[in-house]
């Protein structure tokens, strides 16, 4: 069965950094686009960044220049490097692969 497992979240002060990881199993990772989404309390889930199988990336405007999405197909793993974090980045972050597979979510909290 398909399984996506996120790690790397936590509590960080504003201006700090975190690196999220998403390990995929049960899915042909290398041929699928993967993405990171987030959902803050009381808000809808929103796209943060995506990366295609060819490495083409796309970012939500508020994270451009601060976040970097990447992938290692040899490890079936995707990453989200988050720098210069802001309190408004606080949310549960979800990994998505192939549009239909979702991770369980991981909390990122940025204190001011």
N, C-alpha and C positions, 0 to 999 in steps of 0.2 A: 504494500500500500504506500501511497505517497505520504511523505513526512518532511516537513520543513522545521528546523529547530534553530531559533534565534538565540544569540548570546551577546554579551558585551554592554548591556544597558546598565543604568544605575543613576546615582545622584552626583551631580557635578556643579561647580560654581559657574556663573556666567563668565564667558571668555574661555572656558575649558574645552576639552576635547573628549570624545568617545569614539570607539570603533565598534560598530555592530557587525556581527557575522550571521550568516544563514547557511546551514548545511542541509542539502537536499538529498533525499533518498527515495527510491521507488518511482523516479521520473527521469526522463532523458534530459538532464539539465542543460547539456551543451547546446541543444537546438532551440531552447526556449528563451524568450525575453524574461528577465527577472526585474522586479521592482521593489521599492520600499514605499510603504504608505504609513500614515500616522493618523491617530485619532485622539484629539484632546477632549477633556470632559465637556459634555454638552455640545460638541461639534461633530460634524460628519467626518467620516474617514476621507483623507485627502492624499493625493499622489505626492510623493517627495521626489523620487528619482527613478528612472528606468535605464536599463542597459540591454541592448539587443544581443543576439548570439554573435554578432560581428563586432560588438564593442561600442556601438553607437549609443551615446548617452543623452538623456534629457532630464532637466531639473525644473522643479517648481521655482518660481521667481525668487521667493524669499530665502532660498537656500543656495542660490547660485553664488559661486565664489567661496562658499564656506563648507559645503558638503561635496564629497566625491564618492561616486558609486563605482565599484569594480567587481570583477569576477575572476575566479580561477576554475576553469572547466576541468582541470585535472583532479581537483579536490571536490567538485560538485558544490562549490561554496561561493556565495556572494558576500560583498562587504559594503558598508556605508561608513566612510570616515567623516566624522562630524567635528568641525573646528569652529572656534569662536561661537560657542553655543550661547543662546539667548533664552531667557525665561519663556518666551513664546514658543520655543521648540519643545517644551514639555508636553509629552504625549505618550501613548502606547504606540510603538512602532511595529509594523507587520511586514514580513517578507512575503512576496508573491512570486510564483513561477508559473509561466504559461497561462496566466490570466485566471486560472481556476484553483490553483493550489495555494493555500495560505498557511503561514505559521501561526503559532498560538499567541504571538505578540509579546513584546518586552517593554518594560517601563523605562522611559528616559525622563529624568527630572532635573531641571536646571534652576538653581537658586540664584536669586539676585544679590 
